[in-house]
Amino acid sequence: MIKGIIFCVCFLVAQLFALSYIDHRLGHSESATRQAVTAQNNQRQRESEEEEQA
């Protein structure tokens, strides 16, 4: 019975590390996507401001 509890705890810890790793990987790709979208929006705003001034 003790072996089963130890196995269960080890399995849960392994899942926690795996999910943490996946979350870490996805978190970085989302922030890169957000930065790219923000840069594109800023460029479009500058172009529209230049057209209005001309």
DODO-76899 format. One line per field, with one value per atom (N, C-alpha, C): residue number from 1; x negated, y negated, z negated. Coordinates in steps of 0.02 Angstrom, whole numbers, always signed. Example, Ala and Ser with C-alpha at 12.3 -4.5 7.8 and 13.67 -1.06 7.14 Angstrom:
BEGIN
num = 1:1:1:2:2:2
xx = -660:-615:-660:-642:-684:-645
yy = +284:+225:+165:+112:+53:-2
zz = -390:-390:-390:-354:-357:-394
***
This chain:
BEGIN
num = 1:1:1:2:2:2:3:3:3:4:4:4:5:5:5:6:6:6:7:7:7:8:8:8:9:9:9:10:10:10:11:11:11:12:12:12:13:13:13:14:14:14:15:15:15:16:16:16:17:17:17:18:18:18:19:19:19:20:20:20:21:21:21:22:22:22:23:23:23:24:24:24:25:25:25:26:26:26:27:27:27:28:28:28:29:29:29:30:30:30:31:31:31:32:32:32:33:33:33:34:34:34:35:35:35:36:36:36:37:37:37:38:38:38:39:39:39:40:40:40:41:41:41:42:42:42:43:43:43:44:44:44:45:45:45:46:46:46:47:47:47:48:48:48:49:49:49:50:50:50:51:51:51:52:52:52:53:53:53:54:54:54
xx = -41:+0:-44:-97:-142:-174:-191:-220:-171:-108:-57:-51:-52:-48:-109:-168:-230:-228:-206:-200:-152:-96:-46:-74:-108:-137:-190:-233:-284:-253:-200:-165:-134:-105:-75:-129:-186:-241:-266:-272:-295:-245:-181:-131:-136:-148:-155:-213:-270:-328:-313:-280:-264:-218:-166:-120:-153:-197:-234:-278:-311:-354:-313:-256:-213:-187:-166:-142:-197:-257:-313:-327:-325:-338:-283:-220:-165:-164:-182:-182:-230:-288:-337:-314:-284:-261:-204:-160:-106:-132:-182:-208:-243:-276:-307:-254:-199:-145:-115:-106:-78:-124:-190:-237:-235:-229:-226:-162:-106:-43:-46:-74:-80:-124:-178:-223:-187:-148:-111:-59:-25:+26:-6:-64:-98:-119:-142:-164:-103:-47:+13:+37:+33:+54:+8:-55:-102:-87:-73:-58:+6:+57:+119:+110:+69:+55:+17:-29:-66:-21:+28:+74:+119:+139:+182:+145:+80:+41:+26:+21:+3:+61
yy = +60:+0:-63:-63:-120:-130:-75:-81:-115:-99:-130:-204:-224:-295:-333:-304:-335:-342:-288:-291:-346:-351:-401:-472:-484:-550:-566:-518:-529:-545:-508:-520:-590:-612:-678:-733:-723:-771:-775:-717:-716:-753:-744:-781:-856:-875:-946:-977:-943:-968:-972:-921:-920:-978:-989:-1043:-1111:-1117:-1179:-1194:-1142:-1150:-1171:-1139:-1157:-1228:-1247:-1314:-1366:-1350:-1395:-1405:-1350:-1353:-1393:-1381:-1416:-1489:-1504:-1573:-1616:-1590:-1629:-1641:-1591:-1601:-1651:-1652:-1700:-1771:-1781:-1848:-1873:-1827:-1847:-1867:-1830:-1846:-1914:-1927:-1991:-2048:-2038:-2091:-2105:-2053:-2063:-2100:-2082:-2116:-2188:-2202:-2271:-2312:-2283:-2319:-2336:-2289:-2301:-2356:-2355:-2406:-2475:-2480:-2544:-2570:-2527:-2548:-2574:-2541:-2562:-2630:-2640:-2703:-2760:-2747:-2798:-2815:-2763:-2776:-2817:-2801:-2838:-2909:-2920:-2988:-3029:-2996:-3031:-3050:-3006:-3021:-3080:-3083:-3137:-3204:-3203:-3265:-3290:-3245:-3265:-3297
zz = +0:+0:+0:-39:-40:+29:+63:+130:+178:+172:+215:+202:+139:+123:+148:+139:+163:+239:+273:+346:+368:+334:+351:+342:+287:+274:+326:+343:+394:+462:+478:+542:+544:+489:+487:+492:+461:+466:+538:+570:+640:+685:+673:+712:+700:+638:+623:+661:+661:+698:+773:+800:+872:+890:+850:+864:+855:+807:+797:+858:+883:+942:+1003:+1013:+1070:+1063:+1003:+991:+1004:+983:+994:+1069:+1106:+1179:+1214:+1197:+1229:+1209:+1148:+1124:+1164:+1180:+1218:+1290:+1321:+1390:+1394:+1344:+1344:+1336:+1293:+1283:+1346:+1383:+1445:+1496:+1497:+1543:+1526:+1461:+1440:+1460:+1453:+1471:+1546:+1587:+1659:+1678:+1649:+1665:+1643:+1585:+1561:+1608:+1631:+1677:+1742:+1768:+1830:+1819:+1763:+1750:+1744:+1711:+1705:+1773:+1817:+1883:+1922:+1918:+1953:+1927:+1862:+1833:+1858:+1862:+1887:+1959:+2000:+2070:+2078:+2039:+2044:+2019:+1969:+1945:+1998:+2032:+2085:+2143:+2160:+2213:+2195:+2131:+2109:+2110:+2094:+2092:+2163:+2211:+2280:+2317
***
